């Protein structure tokens, strides 16, 4: 075996010290995972010894070390000047003869297999890179579409020189690596023709919450560098690992990215000139860059790789536009979420202001500071500690200044771009892909950057109030009652699932319809009859899906599946839509179809809608979605809840209607729960329970209807109390009826979250579960445990 260059297939992870993490990992996958079907393009790597001999040649190492010893990396001007000088020395240095001979031998062997028209990626792999304790994400260079022996040699020198780019020098100092300890290996890998296909990055956990049971895939057209750099907003997909293992089509969520540009091969094959960026046609932007079948195949590869390495992984992939196949291009340990401890810091915004811009939230923190709009890395010195750095795209070149910022906001980028990775690593909130951040935010104005409200991050005008709490996710004492959660926003489900819980007692379908769809179902079903302007807007919102109707159903599927996957296999009780007519009117097209009722709280809502002939076709869309979640995706932990059932005829009618749509009680383990929120429900509990498997008590409406007050009216709000004796009597009747009949009984109203003493009383009454707002779970749990002693 050559001391200077080694084929990938002869490398293993034990060779990190010789060829760096990236190249050792490629060798590991090629030699160990090929039998599992994981495709990795072949190539070879130069060794650390080759690099050191290259530097020792003609005394180059001495000159470099002398220049670095005299450098203060926090002096940005000195850093720029010294880095440029060192890189020039490296490019001008000749290769030692034996090293060049070994490179030529392996290059010719590659060409013999790949053909003379093959092009290659020349990547850097630092021997301290991609180790779990220090992500060197993007510190060194990659050169794509390099063709011909002389161009390969030149690209290798560029790679060697990149160990001394400004960000890499600063990064090593801040991470405590001695410059001389880090050697560089150049990997030469056959290019996948993703320039005519697609590429991206995937992680074997959720990058924001650390939730381990999903594979998070990003995808865009062309070479993957645009995704890595953050130059595009890519498509995003989540795949649920446990149901993927059962052979289910486990794509639980999709987000359509704008994918404005793509990187393709140019005619020039030299390093630095071998690729160019072009616009993506509008038709391609408006569809997903991958099929679900592609996403599932990638997720299977990701799981195999994660299991082989025994830890969460960060993986780059490419789809070859010529052979249509998917390839793994790199795999490295994920370095941020996998190291977070048991104590979780929670940020919560306490007030809201004017939203100036929004984009993809990175991390879950909040930052406040003065805006610094930076158009070029040369202006980086303007950013002072505590400022909000605003830029078109903060690539990793900016790392020396990123750590000063209170928050980072960019026009472009997705959640897996290098800027996002560095921001997470530094623990700084960032919002990427805003589109208009550099124009919407004014230099010097104070803003609040909130990443604590789900997938979307918001930049608010002014300094807003927020709180930070610490929660220890250790063992909580056992209780005689199950503590569940009320969850509306699917974007927060992965985060919520990591708080101790017994499942979800209330998942609100209205949140999904309102926030992920925003269109009245009737307008979608009658799209050919609505005004042209409305029709155009519906089609715009539903792009990426086969039709507006498919969009409505699939977004319901995605919202519910995300919550169900987050808590799998624990029960997730999904309440079918409970919009009132005034709320339905607020949806796009709603004013065409909804009546104006004097008191919508007591009007056309819940079960009455489902069985009404005017709404049945809309309700069928919900049924189709729930059937797909349970039967196709395999998320049978989803149970269905019917709201606002006024009388026994409605109970019987809804049970029969659900069965006619393939959602029959007991079939495939389906439990049907009824909201107990009208006094008639408690008074006739036994008769209602003939049609359902249990009650979930809605204490808000039950209190309103028992005490005869409108909970939306401030004039009588003082009299609203779930602990009133009349309400408690009805609660007690409902609980005892369910327990007597061996049925489920829980409560999902606001009461127990607001009043710990009510939660204690309910536990004493024998309620089986209490479903709380996520932020009250731990406190209420501890109070209930103390009460039970």
FIMAR-594675 format. One record per residue (C-alpha): residue number from 0; residue in one letter; x, y, z. Coordinates in steps of 0.5 Angstrom, whole numbers, always signed. Layout:
BEGIN
NUM | A | X | Y | Z
...
//
This chain:
BEGIN
0 | X | +0 | +0 | +0
1 | X | +3 | +7 | -2
2 | X | +5 | +12 | +4
3 | X | +2 | +17 | +0
4 | X | -5 | +15 | -4
5 | X | -10 | +10 | -2
6 | X | -16 | +8 | -6
7 | X | -23 | +9 | -2
8 | X | -24 | +1 | -1
9 | X | -18 | +0 | +3
10 | X | -20 | +5 | +8
11 | X | -24 | +4 | +14
12 | X | -25 | +9 | +20
13 | X | -19 | +7 | +24
14 | X | -15 | +11 | +18
15 | X | -18 | +18 | +21
16 | X | -11 | +20 | +23
17 | X | -8 | +18 | +16
18 | X | -14 | +21 | +11
19 | X | -18 | +25 | +16
20 | X | -26 | +24 | +18
21 | X | -29 | +25 | +11
22 | X | -25 | +20 | +7
23 | X | -24 | +15 | +12
24 | X | -32 | +15 | +13
25 | X | -32 | +14 | +5
26 | X | -28 | +8 | +5
27 | X | -32 | +5 | +11
28 | X | -38 | +6 | +7
29 | X | -35 | +3 | +1
30 | X | -32 | -3 | +4
31 | X | -37 | -4 | +9
32 | X | -44 | -2 | +7
33 | X | -44 | -4 | -1
34 | X | -48 | -11 | +1
35 | X | -53 | -7 | +4
36 | X | -55 | -3 | -2
37 | X | -52 | +4 | +0
38 | X | -48 | +7 | -6
39 | X | -42 | +11 | -5
40 | X | -38 | +13 | -11
41 | X | -31 | +11 | -11
42 | X | -24 | +14 | -11
43 | X | -18 | +15 | -7
44 | X | -15 | +20 | -2
45 | X | -8 | +22 | -1
46 | X | -5 | +21 | +6
47 | X | -3 | +26 | +12
48 | X | +4 | +24 | +11
49 | X | +4 | +26 | +4
50 | X | +1 | +33 | +6
51 | X | +7 | +33 | +11
52 | X | +12 | +31 | +6
53 | X | +9 | +37 | +1
54 | X | +10 | +42 | +7
55 | X | +17 | +40 | +9
56 | X | +19 | +40 | +1
57 | X | +23 | +46 | +0
58 | X | +22 | +49 | +8
59 | X | +15 | +51 | +7
60 | X | +12 | +49 | +13
61 | X | +17 | +53 | +17
62 | X | +15 | +59 | +13
63 | X | +8 | +58 | +15
64 | X | +9 | +56 | +22
65 | X | +13 | +63 | +23
66 | X | +7 | +67 | +20
67 | X | +2 | +64 | +24
68 | X | +6 | +64 | +31
69 | X | +6 | +72 | +30
70 | X | -2 | +72 | +28
71 | X | -7 | +75 | +33
72 | X | -14 | +72 | +29
73 | X | -18 | +77 | +32
74 | X | -15 | +82 | +28
75 | X | -19 | +81 | +22
76 | X | -15 | +85 | +17
77 | X | -8 | +81 | +20
78 | X | -12 | +75 | +19
79 | X | -14 | +76 | +12
80 | X | -7 | +78 | +10
81 | X | -3 | +72 | +13
82 | X | -8 | +67 | +10
83 | X | -8 | +70 | +3
84 | X | +0 | +70 | +3
85 | X | +0 | +63 | +6
86 | X | -5 | +60 | +1
87 | X | +0 | +63 | -5
88 | X | +6 | +60 | -2
89 | X | +2 | +53 | -2
90 | X | -1 | +54 | -9
91 | X | +6 | +55 | -12
92 | X | +10 | +49 | -8
93 | X | +11 | +43 | -13
94 | X | +9 | +36 | -11
95 | X | +15 | +31 | -9
96 | X | +16 | +27 | -15
97 | X | +14 | +20 | -11
98 | X | +7 | +23 | -9
99 | X | +6 | +26 | -16
100 | X | +7 | +19 | -18
101 | X | +3 | +15 | -13
102 | X | -3 | +20 | -15
103 | X | -2 | +19 | -22
104 | X | -3 | +11 | -22
105 | X | -9 | +12 | -18
106 | X | -12 | +17 | -22
107 | X | -11 | +12 | -28
108 | X | -14 | +6 | -25
109 | X | -20 | +11 | -24
110 | X | -20 | +13 | -31
111 | X | -20 | +6 | -33
112 | X | -26 | +4 | -29
113 | X | -30 | +11 | -30
114 | X | -28 | +13 | -37
115 | X | -24 | +19 | -40
116 | X | -30 | +23 | -40
117 | X | -31 | +22 | -32
118 | X | -30 | +28 | -28
119 | X | -29 | +28 | -21
120 | X | -30 | +32 | -14
121 | X | -23 | +34 | -10
122 | X | -25 | +35 | -3
123 | X | -21 | +36 | +3
124 | X | -21 | +32 | +9
125 | X | -18 | +35 | +15
126 | X | -15 | +29 | +20
127 | X | -18 | +33 | +26
128 | X | -25 | +34 | +22
129 | X | -32 | +31 | +23
130 | X | -30 | +28 | +30
131 | X | -36 | +28 | +34
132 | X | -33 | +34 | +39
133 | X | -31 | +39 | +34
134 | X | -35 | +40 | +27
135 | X | -31 | +43 | +22
136 | X | -37 | +44 | +17
137 | X | -34 | +47 | +11
138 | X | -28 | +49 | +14
139 | X | -24 | +47 | +8
140 | X | -26 | +47 | +0
141 | X | -29 | +42 | -5
142 | X | -28 | +43 | -12
143 | X | -33 | +40 | -17
144 | X | -33 | +37 | -24
145 | X | -25 | +37 | -24
146 | X | -23 | +33 | -31
147 | X | -16 | +31 | -33
148 | X | -10 | +30 | -29
149 | X | -7 | +37 | -29
150 | X | -13 | +40 | -27
151 | X | -14 | +34 | -21
152 | X | -6 | +36 | -19
153 | X | -8 | +44 | -19
154 | X | -15 | +42 | -15
155 | X | -11 | +38 | -10
156 | X | -6 | +44 | -8
157 | X | -12 | +49 | -8
158 | X | -15 | +44 | -2
159 | X | -8 | +44 | +1
160 | X | -8 | +51 | +1
161 | X | -15 | +51 | +4
162 | X | -13 | +49 | +11
163 | X | -10 | +56 | +11
164 | X | -17 | +60 | +9
165 | X | -19 | +65 | +14
166 | X | -25 | +62 | +17
167 | X | -21 | +55 | +18
168 | X | -15 | +59 | +22
169 | X | -20 | +62 | +26
170 | X | -24 | +56 | +28
171 | X | -18 | +52 | +30
172 | X | -15 | +57 | +35
173 | X | -22 | +58 | +38
174 | X | -23 | +50 | +38
175 | X | -16 | +49 | +41
176 | X | -13 | +46 | +36
177 | X | -5 | +47 | +34
178 | X | -5 | +49 | +27
179 | X | +1 | +44 | +26
180 | X | -3 | +38 | +29
181 | X | -8 | +38 | +23
182 | X | -6 | +35 | +17
183 | X | -10 | +35 | +10
184 | X | -12 | +29 | +6
185 | X | -15 | +31 | -1
186 | X | -20 | +26 | -3
187 | X | -21 | +25 | -11
188 | X | -28 | +22 | -12
189 | X | -32 | +20 | -18
190 | X | -38 | +26 | -19
191 | X | -45 | +24 | -19
192 | X | -49 | +27 | -25
193 | X | -53 | +31 | -20
194 | X | -52 | +37 | -24
195 | X | -58 | +34 | -28
196 | X | -61 | +31 | -22
197 | X | -62 | +33 | -15
198 | X | -58 | +33 | -9
199 | X | -58 | +35 | -1
200 | X | -57 | +34 | +6
201 | X | -60 | +29 | +11
202 | X | -60 | +28 | +18
203 | X | -62 | +22 | +22
204 | X | -65 | +26 | +27
205 | X | -69 | +33 | +27
206 | X | -64 | +38 | +27
207 | X | -68 | +43 | +31
208 | X | -71 | +39 | +37
209 | X | -66 | +33 | +37
210 | X | -72 | +28 | +36
211 | X | -69 | +22 | +34
212 | X | -74 | +18 | +31
213 | X | -74 | +22 | +24
214 | X | -70 | +22 | +18
215 | X | -70 | +30 | +16
216 | X | -68 | +30 | +8
217 | X | -67 | +37 | +4
218 | X | -67 | +37 | -3
219 | X | -66 | +42 | -9
220 | X | -64 | +41 | -16
221 | X | -57 | +41 | -19
222 | X | -50 | +40 | -15
223 | X | -51 | +40 | -7
224 | X | -47 | +46 | -6
225 | X | -52 | +51 | -7
226 | X | -56 | +47 | -1
227 | X | -50 | +46 | +3
228 | X | -48 | +54 | +2
229 | X | -55 | +56 | +4
230 | X | -56 | +59 | -3
231 | X | -62 | +56 | -4
232 | X | -68 | +55 | +0
233 | X | -69 | +47 | -1
234 | X | -75 | +42 | -1
235 | X | -75 | +39 | +6
236 | X | -78 | +32 | +8
237 | X | -79 | +28 | +15
238 | X | -79 | +21 | +15
239 | X | -81 | +17 | +21
240 | X | -76 | +11 | +22
241 | X | -81 | +6 | +26
242 | X | -86 | +6 | +21
243 | X | -81 | +6 | +16
244 | X | -78 | +0 | +19
245 | X | -85 | -3 | +18
246 | X | -85 | -2 | +11
247 | X | -90 | +4 | +11
248 | X | -89 | +10 | +6
249 | X | -87 | +14 | +12
250 | X | -86 | +21 | +9
251 | X | -90 | +25 | +15
252 | X | -88 | +32 | +13
253 | X | -86 | +36 | +6
254 | X | -84 | +43 | +5
255 | X | -84 | +46 | -2
256 | X | -77 | +50 | -2
257 | X | -77 | +56 | -7
258 | X | -71 | +53 | -11
259 | X | -69 | +59 | -15
260 | X | -62 | +57 | -17
261 | X | -58 | +51 | -19
262 | X | -51 | +49 | -20
263 | X | -49 | +45 | -26
264 | X | -42 | +43 | -30
265 | X | -39 | +49 | -34
266 | X | -35 | +47 | -40
267 | X | -28 | +49 | -36
268 | X | -26 | +43 | -32
269 | X | -21 | +47 | -28
270 | X | -21 | +49 | -20
271 | X | -25 | +55 | -19
272 | X | -28 | +55 | -26
273 | X | -32 | +48 | -27
274 | X | -39 | +50 | -24
275 | X | -44 | +55 | -26
276 | X | -50 | +57 | -23
277 | X | -57 | +58 | -27
278 | X | -64 | +60 | -26
279 | X | -69 | +54 | -24
280 | X | -75 | +54 | -29
281 | X | -81 | +56 | -25
282 | X | -85 | +49 | -27
283 | X | -79 | +46 | -23
284 | X | -79 | +51 | -17
285 | X | -87 | +49 | -16
286 | X | -86 | +41 | -16
287 | X | -81 | +37 | -11
288 | X | -74 | +36 | -13
289 | X | -75 | +28 | -11
290 | X | -81 | +23 | -11
291 | X | -83 | +20 | -4
292 | X | -80 | +14 | -7
293 | X | -73 | +17 | -7
294 | X | -74 | +20 | +0
295 | X | -76 | +13 | +3
296 | X | -70 | +10 | -1
297 | X | -65 | +16 | +2
298 | X | -68 | +15 | +9
299 | X | -67 | +7 | +9
300 | X | -59 | +9 | +7
301 | X | -59 | +14 | +13
302 | X | -62 | +9 | +18
303 | X | -57 | +4 | +15
304 | X | -51 | +9 | +16
305 | X | -53 | +11 | +23
306 | X | -54 | +4 | +25
307 | X | -47 | +2 | +23
308 | X | -44 | +8 | +26
309 | X | -48 | +8 | +32
310 | X | -49 | +15 | +33
311 | X | -53 | +21 | +29
312 | X | -51 | +22 | +22
313 | X | -50 | +28 | +18
314 | X | -50 | +26 | +11
315 | X | -49 | +29 | +4
316 | X | -53 | +25 | -2
317 | X | -54 | +26 | -10
318 | X | -59 | +24 | -15
319 | X | -55 | +22 | -22
320 | X | -60 | +25 | -27
321 | X | -57 | +20 | -32
322 | X | -58 | +14 | -29
323 | X | -63 | +16 | -24
324 | X | -60 | +13 | -18
325 | X | -59 | +16 | -11
326 | X | -51 | +16 | -8
327 | X | -49 | +18 | -2
328 | X | -43 | +23 | -2
329 | X | -41 | +24 | +5
330 | X | -43 | +22 | +12
331 | X | -40 | +25 | +18
332 | X | -43 | +25 | +26
333 | X | -48 | +30 | +27
334 | X | -45 | +35 | +33
335 | X | -50 | +39 | +36
336 | X | -56 | +36 | +38
337 | X | -53 | +29 | +40
338 | X | -49 | +32 | +45
339 | X | -54 | +36 | +49
340 | X | -55 | +34 | +56
341 | X | -61 | +33 | +60
342 | X | -63 | +40 | +62
343 | X | -67 | +44 | +57
344 | X | -67 | +51 | +56
345 | X | -74 | +54 | +54
346 | X | -75 | +60 | +51
347 | X | -82 | +63 | +51
348 | X | -84 | +70 | +48
349 | X | -89 | +74 | +53
350 | X | -91 | +79 | +48
351 | X | -91 | +80 | +40
352 | X | -90 | +86 | +36
353 | X | -90 | +88 | +29
354 | X | -87 | +82 | +24
355 | X | -82 | +85 | +20
356 | X | -79 | +79 | +16
357 | X | -80 | +71 | +18
358 | X | -76 | +65 | +15
359 | X | -74 | +58 | +17
360 | X | -72 | +58 | +25
361 | X | -65 | +55 | +27
362 | X | -65 | +53 | +34
363 | X | -70 | +55 | +39
364 | X | -68 | +61 | +42
365 | X | -69 | +69 | +42
366 | X | -64 | +74 | +41
367 | X | -65 | +82 | +42
368 | X | -60 | +87 | +39
369 | X | -59 | +92 | +34
370 | X | -59 | +91 | +26
371 | X | -53 | +91 | +22
372 | X | -54 | +89 | +15
373 | X | -47 | +87 | +12
374 | X | -47 | +86 | +5
375 | X | -40 | +83 | +4
376 | X | -35 | +80 | +9
377 | X | -30 | +86 | +8
378 | X | -35 | +89 | +13
379 | X | -35 | +84 | +18
380 | X | -32 | +89 | +23
381 | X | -38 | +93 | +24
382 | X | -42 | +87 | +28
383 | X | -41 | +89 | +35
384 | X | -42 | +84 | +41
385 | X | -50 | +83 | +42
386 | X | -52 | +86 | +35
387 | X | -56 | +82 | +30
388 | X | -52 | +80 | +24
389 | X | -57 | +81 | +17
390 | X | -54 | +79 | +11
391 | X | -56 | +76 | +4
392 | X | -53 | +69 | +6
393 | X | -48 | +68 | +12
394 | X | -43 | +63 | +9
395 | X | -38 | +60 | +14
396 | X | -33 | +65 | +12
397 | X | -36 | +69 | +17
398 | X | -35 | +65 | +23
399 | X | -30 | +69 | +26
400 | X | -36 | +75 | +27
401 | X | -42 | +70 | +27
402 | X | -40 | +68 | +35
403 | X | -41 | +76 | +36
404 | X | -48 | +76 | +34
405 | X | -54 | +76 | +39
406 | X | -58 | +73 | +33
407 | X | -57 | +72 | +25
408 | X | -62 | +73 | +20
409 | X | -61 | +72 | +12
410 | X | -65 | +72 | +6
411 | X | -63 | +66 | +3
412 | X | -61 | +59 | +6
413 | X | -65 | +52 | +9
414 | X | -64 | +49 | +15
415 | X | -58 | +45 | +13
416 | X | -54 | +50 | +10
417 | X | -47 | +51 | +13
418 | X | -49 | +58 | +16
419 | X | -55 | +54 | +20
420 | X | -50 | +49 | +22
421 | X | -45 | +54 | +25
422 | X | -51 | +58 | +28
423 | X | -53 | +52 | +32
424 | X | -46 | +50 | +34
425 | X | -45 | +57 | +37
426 | X | -52 | +57 | +40
427 | X | -54 | +63 | +37
428 | X | -61 | +64 | +34
429 | X | -62 | +64 | +27
430 | X | -67 | +65 | +21
431 | X | -65 | +63 | +14
432 | X | -69 | +64 | +8
433 | X | -73 | +70 | +9
434 | X | -72 | +73 | +2
435 | X | -72 | +80 | +4
436 | X | -69 | +81 | +11
437 | X | -63 | +86 | +8
438 | X | -69 | +91 | +5
439 | X | -74 | +90 | +11
440 | X | -69 | +91 | +17
441 | X | -66 | +98 | +18
442 | X | -59 | +99 | +20
443 | X | -59 | +100 | +27
444 | X | -66 | +99 | +29
445 | X | -67 | +94 | +35
446 | X | -71 | +88 | +34
447 | X | -73 | +81 | +37
448 | X | -71 | +75 | +33
449 | X | -75 | +69 | +36
450 | X | -74 | +62 | +34
451 | X | -78 | +59 | +40
452 | X | -85 | +59 | +36
453 | X | -84 | +53 | +31
454 | X | -81 | +52 | +24
455 | X | -82 | +59 | +23
456 | X | -78 | +65 | +26
457 | X | -80 | +72 | +27
458 | X | -76 | +78 | +27
459 | X | -81 | +83 | +31
460 | X | -80 | +91 | +31
461 | X | -77 | +93 | +38
462 | X | -74 | +90 | +44
463 | X | -80 | +85 | +47
464 | X | -81 | +81 | +53
465 | X | -79 | +74 | +54
466 | X | -77 | +69 | +59
467 | X | -72 | +63 | +59
468 | X | -73 | +57 | +64
469 | X | -69 | +51 | +65
470 | X | -73 | +44 | +65
471 | X | -69 | +38 | +68
472 | X | -72 | +32 | +64
473 | X | -70 | +27 | +69
474 | X | -75 | +22 | +72
475 | X | -81 | +24 | +74
476 | X | -85 | +20 | +80
477 | X | -90 | +16 | +78
478 | X | -98 | +18 | +78
479 | X | -104 | +14 | +79
480 | X | -107 | +19 | +73
481 | X | -104 | +19 | +66
482 | X | -101 | +26 | +64
483 | X | -102 | +28 | +57
484 | X | -101 | +34 | +52
485 | X | -105 | +39 | +48
486 | X | -102 | +40 | +42
487 | X | -104 | +44 | +36
488 | X | -98 | +46 | +32
489 | X | -94 | +40 | +29
490 | X | -88 | +44 | +28
491 | X | -87 | +44 | +36
492 | X | -89 | +36 | +36
493 | X | -82 | +34 | +36
494 | X | -80 | +38 | +42
495 | X | -86 | +37 | +46
496 | X | -85 | +30 | +45
497 | X | -79 | +30 | +49
498 | X | -82 | +32 | +56
499 | X | -85 | +26 | +60
500 | X | -92 | +25 | +57
501 | X | -97 | +19 | +56
502 | X | -99 | +21 | +49
503 | X | -103 | +27 | +46
504 | X | -110 | +28 | +50
505 | X | -112 | +33 | +44
506 | X | -109 | +34 | +38
507 | X | -113 | +40 | +34
508 | X | -114 | +39 | +27
509 | X | -116 | +47 | +27
510 | X | -109 | +49 | +27
511 | X | -107 | +45 | +21
512 | X | -113 | +47 | +17
513 | X | -112 | +54 | +19
514 | X | -104 | +55 | +19
515 | X | -102 | +49 | +14
516 | X | -108 | +50 | +9
517 | X | -112 | +56 | +10
518 | X | -117 | +55 | +5
519 | X | -124 | +53 | +6
520 | X | -125 | +46 | +4
521 | X | -132 | +48 | +0
522 | X | -128 | +53 | -4
523 | X | -123 | +47 | -6
524 | X | -128 | +42 | -8
525 | X | -132 | +47 | -12
526 | X | -125 | +51 | -15
527 | X | -128 | +51 | -22
528 | X | -134 | +55 | -19
529 | X | -131 | +60 | -15
530 | X | -128 | +67 | -18
531 | X | -122 | +67 | -22
532 | X | -118 | +71 | -17
533 | X | -119 | +66 | -11
534 | X | -118 | +60 | -16
535 | X | -111 | +63 | -18
536 | X | -109 | +64 | -10
537 | X | -112 | +57 | -9
538 | X | -108 | +54 | -14
539 | X | -102 | +58 | -12
540 | X | -102 | +55 | -5
541 | X | -103 | +48 | -7
542 | X | -97 | +48 | -12
543 | X | -93 | +42 | -11
544 | X | -99 | +37 | -10
545 | X | -103 | +34 | -16
546 | X | -109 | +38 | -15
547 | X | -112 | +43 | -9
548 | X | -116 | +37 | -7
549 | X | -110 | +33 | -6
550 | X | -106 | +39 | -3
551 | X | -112 | +39 | +3
552 | X | -112 | +32 | +4
553 | X | -104 | +31 | +4
554 | X | -103 | +37 | +9
555 | X | -108 | +34 | +14
556 | X | -104 | +28 | +13
557 | X | -98 | +31 | +14
558 | X | -100 | +35 | +20
559 | X | -103 | +29 | +24
560 | X | -98 | +25 | +22
561 | X | -92 | +29 | +25
562 | X | -96 | +29 | +32
563 | X | -97 | +22 | +31
564 | X | -90 | +20 | +29
565 | X | -87 | +25 | +35
566 | X | -91 | +21 | +40
567 | X | -91 | +14 | +37
568 | X | -93 | +9 | +40
569 | X | -97 | +13 | +45
570 | X | -104 | +15 | +44
571 | X | -105 | +21 | +40
572 | X | -113 | +23 | +40
573 | X | -114 | +27 | +34
574 | X | -120 | +32 | +35
575 | X | -124 | +33 | +28
576 | X | -125 | +40 | +26
577 | X | -129 | +44 | +31
578 | X | -129 | +51 | +27
579 | X | -135 | +55 | +29
580 | X | -138 | +59 | +23
581 | X | -134 | +65 | +24
582 | X | -128 | +62 | +24
583 | X | -129 | +58 | +18
584 | X | -131 | +65 | +15
585 | X | -124 | +67 | +16
586 | X | -121 | +62 | +11
587 | X | -120 | +63 | +4
588 | X | -126 | +63 | +1
589 | X | -130 | +62 | +7
590 | X | -135 | +68 | +6
591 | X | -138 | +65 | +0
592 | X | -140 | +59 | +4
593 | X | -141 | +61 | +12
594 | X | -147 | +64 | +15
595 | X | -147 | +70 | +19
596 | X | -149 | +67 | +26
597 | X | -151 | +71 | +32
598 | X | -148 | +67 | +37
599 | X | -143 | +62 | +33
600 | X | -141 | +59 | +39
601 | X | -148 | +55 | +40
602 | X | -149 | +55 | +32
603 | X | -147 | +50 | +26
604 | X | -141 | +47 | +29
605 | X | -138 | +40 | +31
606 | X | -142 | +34 | +30
607 | X | -148 | +38 | +27
608 | X | -143 | +40 | +21
609 | X | -141 | +33 | +19
610 | X | -148 | +30 | +18
611 | X | -151 | +36 | +15
612 | X | -152 | +35 | +7
613 | X | -148 | +42 | +6
614 | X | -142 | +40 | +9
615 | X | -141 | +32 | +8
616 | X | -137 | +33 | +2
617 | X | -132 | +37 | +6
618 | X | -132 | +32 | +12
619 | X | -130 | +27 | +7
620 | X | -124 | +30 | +6
621 | X | -122 | +30 | +14
622 | X | -124 | +22 | +14
623 | X | -120 | +21 | +8
624 | X | -114 | +24 | +11
625 | X | -115 | +20 | +18
626 | X | -116 | +14 | +14
627 | X | -109 | +15 | +10
628 | X | -105 | +17 | +17
629 | X | -108 | +10 | +20
630 | X | -108 | +5 | +15
631 | X | -103 | +7 | +10
632 | X | -97 | +11 | +14
633 | X | -99 | +6 | +20
634 | X | -100 | +11 | +25
635 | X | -105 | +7 | +29
636 | X | -104 | +10 | +35
637 | X | -108 | +16 | +32
638 | X | -115 | +16 | +36
639 | X | -121 | +20 | +33
640 | X | -125 | +25 | +37
641 | X | -132 | +28 | +35
642 | X | -133 | +35 | +38
643 | X | -140 | +38 | +40
644 | X | -145 | +32 | +40
645 | X | -151 | +35 | +42
646 | X | -156 | +29 | +42
647 | X | -156 | +21 | +41
648 | X | -158 | +22 | +34
649 | X | -152 | +26 | +32
650 | X | -148 | +21 | +36
651 | X | -151 | +15 | +32
652 | X | -150 | +19 | +26
653 | X | -143 | +21 | +26
654 | X | -141 | +14 | +28
655 | X | -144 | +11 | +22
656 | X | -142 | +16 | +18
657 | X | -134 | +15 | +20
658 | X | -135 | +7 | +19
659 | X | -138 | +9 | +12
660 | X | -131 | +12 | +10
661 | X | -127 | +7 | +13
662 | X | -126 | +9 | +20
663 | X | -130 | +4 | +24
664 | X | -130 | +3 | +31
665 | X | -125 | -3 | +33
666 | X | -123 | -4 | +26
667 | X | -115 | -4 | +26
668 | X | -115 | -2 | +33
669 | X | -119 | +5 | +32
670 | X | -122 | +8 | +38
671 | X | -127 | +13 | +38
672 | X | -127 | +18 | +43
673 | X | -133 | +23 | +44
674 | X | -132 | +30 | +47
675 | X | -136 | +31 | +53
676 | X | -137 | +39 | +53
677 | X | -145 | +39 | +54
678 | X | -149 | +38 | +60
679 | X | -153 | +33 | +56
680 | X | -147 | +29 | +55
681 | X | -146 | +28 | +62
682 | X | -153 | +27 | +64
683 | X | -154 | +22 | +59
684 | X | -147 | +19 | +59
685 | X | -149 | +12 | +59
686 | X | -153 | +12 | +52
687 | X | -148 | +17 | +49
688 | X | -142 | +12 | +51
689 | X | -146 | +6 | +47
690 | X | -143 | +10 | +41
691 | X | -136 | +11 | +43
692 | X | -130 | +8 | +47
693 | X | -130 | +14 | +52
694 | X | -130 | +21 | +54
695 | X | -125 | +27 | +53
696 | X | -128 | +32 | +58
697 | X | -128 | +39 | +55
698 | X | -128 | +44 | +61
699 | X | -128 | +50 | +57
700 | X | -135 | +49 | +54
701 | X | -138 | +45 | +59
702 | X | -137 | +51 | +64
703 | X | -140 | +56 | +59
704 | X | -146 | +52 | +58
705 | X | -147 | +50 | +65
706 | X | -147 | +57 | +68
707 | X | -150 | +60 | +62
708 | X | -144 | +65 | +60
709 | X | -141 | +66 | +54
710 | X | -133 | +65 | +55
711 | X | -132 | +70 | +49
712 | X | -135 | +76 | +53
713 | X | -131 | +80 | +57
714 | X | -137 | +83 | +61
715 | X | -138 | +76 | +64
716 | X | -131 | +73 | +64
717 | X | -131 | +74 | +72
718 | X | -136 | +68 | +73
719 | X | -132 | +63 | +69
720 | X | -130 | +58 | +73
721 | X | -129 | +50 | +72
722 | X | -129 | +49 | +79
723 | X | -136 | +51 | +80
724 | X | -140 | +46 | +84
725 | X | -145 | +45 | +78
726 | X | -139 | +44 | +73
727 | X | -136 | +39 | +78
728 | X | -142 | +35 | +79
729 | X | -143 | +34 | +72
730 | X | -135 | +32 | +71
731 | X | -136 | +27 | +77
732 | X | -142 | +24 | +73
733 | X | -138 | +23 | +67
734 | X | -132 | +20 | +70
735 | X | -136 | +15 | +74
736 | X | -140 | +13 | +68
737 | X | -134 | +12 | +64
738 | X | -130 | +8 | +70
739 | X | -137 | +4 | +71
740 | X | -137 | +2 | +64
741 | X | -130 | +0 | +63
742 | X | -129 | +6 | +58
743 | X | -123 | +11 | +57
744 | X | -124 | +18 | +61
745 | X | -120 | +24 | +60
746 | X | -120 | +32 | +61
747 | X | -117 | +36 | +55
748 | X | -120 | +43 | +57
749 | X | -116 | +49 | +60
750 | X | -118 | +48 | +67
751 | X | -113 | +43 | +70
752 | X | -107 | +47 | +66
753 | X | -110 | +54 | +70
754 | X | -112 | +51 | +76
755 | X | -107 | +45 | +80
756 | X | -113 | +44 | +85
757 | X | -118 | +42 | +80
758 | X | -113 | +37 | +77
759 | X | -112 | +34 | +84
760 | X | -119 | +34 | +85
761 | X | -120 | +30 | +78
762 | X | -115 | +25 | +80
763 | X | -118 | +24 | +86
764 | X | -125 | +23 | +82
765 | X | -121 | +17 | +78
766 | X | -120 | +21 | +72
767 | X | -115 | +16 | +68
768 | X | -112 | +22 | +64
769 | X | -111 | +29 | +64
770 | X | -108 | +33 | +58
771 | X | -104 | +39 | +59
772 | X | -101 | +45 | +55
773 | X | -94 | +43 | +54
774 | X | -91 | +48 | +59
775 | X | -95 | +46 | +65
776 | X | -94 | +39 | +64
777 | X | -87 | +38 | +69
778 | X | -90 | +43 | +74
779 | X | -97 | +40 | +75
780 | X | -94 | +33 | +75
781 | X | -90 | +35 | +81
782 | X | -96 | +38 | +84
783 | X | -100 | +32 | +83
784 | X | -95 | +27 | +86
785 | X | -94 | +32 | +92
786 | X | -102 | +31 | +93
787 | X | -102 | +24 | +92
788 | X | -97 | +23 | +98
//
